[in-house]
């Protein structure tokens, strides 16, 4: 499983951005708006779709998703 750097949107507790560890962090993930969570295999997180993440990261370099927990 691919490991991702996980960011949480400040003020939006359920909005996350996952960036594969081997891809540079996109410029929109600024410290003012996003906080770094951790580097993790995030398939276990609620709302995380591994297939969608792979497609999105391949096309955009990141995967945005809402977590239900």
C-alpha positions as CSV (number, residue, x, y, z in Angstrom):
1,X,0.0,0.0,0.0
2,X,1.2,3.5,-0.9
3,X,1.9,5.8,2.0
4,X,0.5,9.3,2.0
5,X,1.2,12.6,3.8
6,X,-2.1,13.6,5.3
7,X,-3.2,17.2,5.7
8,X,-6.4,18.5,7.4
9,X,-8.1,21.7,6.4
10,X,-8.2,24.2,9.3
11,X,-11.8,25.0,10.2
12,X,-13.1,22.0,8.3
13,X,-12.4,19.1,10.6
14,X,-13.6,16.4,8.1
15,X,-11.8,17.7,5.0
16,X,-8.4,16.0,4.2
17,X,-5.9,16.1,1.5
18,X,-3.7,13.1,0.9
19,X,-0.4,13.5,-1.0
20,X,1.7,10.4,-1.9
21,X,5.0,10.6,0.0
22,X,6.9,10.5,-3.3
23,X,5.1,13.5,-4.8
24,X,5.9,17.2,-3.8
25,X,3.3,18.9,-1.7
26,X,1.0,21.1,-3.8
27,X,1.3,24.9,-3.3
28,X,-2.3,25.3,-2.1
29,X,-1.5,23.3,1.1
30,X,-0.3,26.4,3.0
31,X,0.3,26.4,6.7
32,X,-2.3,29.2,7.1
33,X,-5.1,26.9,5.7
34,X,-3.9,23.4,6.2
35,X,-2.2,21.5,9.0
36,X,0.0,18.5,8.5
37,X,-1.3,15.4,10.2
38,X,1.1,12.6,9.6
39,X,2.6,10.2,7.1
40,X,0.4,7.1,7.1
41,X,-1.1,4.3,5.2
42,X,-4.6,5.9,5.3
43,X,-6.7,3.2,3.7
44,X,-8.3,2.6,7.1
45,X,-9.6,6.1,7.4
46,X,-13.3,6.6,6.9
47,X,-14.1,8.2,3.6
48,X,-10.8,7.1,2.0
49,X,-11.2,5.4,-1.3
50,X,-7.8,3.8,-2.3
51,X,-8.8,3.5,-6.0
52,X,-10.0,7.1,-6.2
53,X,-6.8,8.2,-4.4
54,X,-4.6,6.4,-6.8
55,X,-6.4,7.9,-9.8
56,X,-6.6,11.4,-8.4
57,X,-2.9,11.4,-7.2
58,X,-1.8,10.2,-10.7
59,X,-3.7,13.0,-12.4
60,X,-3.4,15.8,-9.9
61,X,-0.7,14.9,-7.3
62,X,-3.2,14.7,-4.4
63,X,-6.6,13.3,-3.3
64,X,-9.2,15.4,-1.4
65,X,-11.8,13.6,0.7
66,X,-14.2,13.9,3.6
67,X,-13.8,11.6,6.6
68,X,-17.0,10.5,8.4
69,X,-15.1,10.0,11.7
